[in-house]
């Protein structure tokens, strides 16, 4: 019996070591107690809006695009009015006030794209104008958010007059910074 155990010892040790190695390499779902929470747009739900011209214009809705300037090389492009990205907040997010921002850019045509952020309980956090051609942070304002809540980023003002004449919103990620009573953020 002891011989069988001694034969298994190296295998058990290797299996245990492999298990600990895999656990150490696995991404953690825990959020830092302090600091920003970043939610990638490409991992959120894209919400296309059905409208009559959708049949005539096949490129309506949001799409994940390859963009070397975006985090991880991808972003979400919103192509039509009311196209949206829905972010589900992490289950371990603490209920508190956050300053909510996105990192994105605009494709301007007869003006810059405007996006709106709302919560699933109907609260309008704010709007932002993406008047920047390169990725930059735009802040919507402060909102009290909680775990599992959904926030929706909607494109408000599409314009299209043919190739090269198209207004679009490009979203890299959503940022939540903990807000303090004095108005400062982490």
Order of alpha helices (4+ residues) and beta strands (2+ residues): alpha-beta-beta-beta-beta-beta-beta-beta-beta-beta-beta-beta-beta
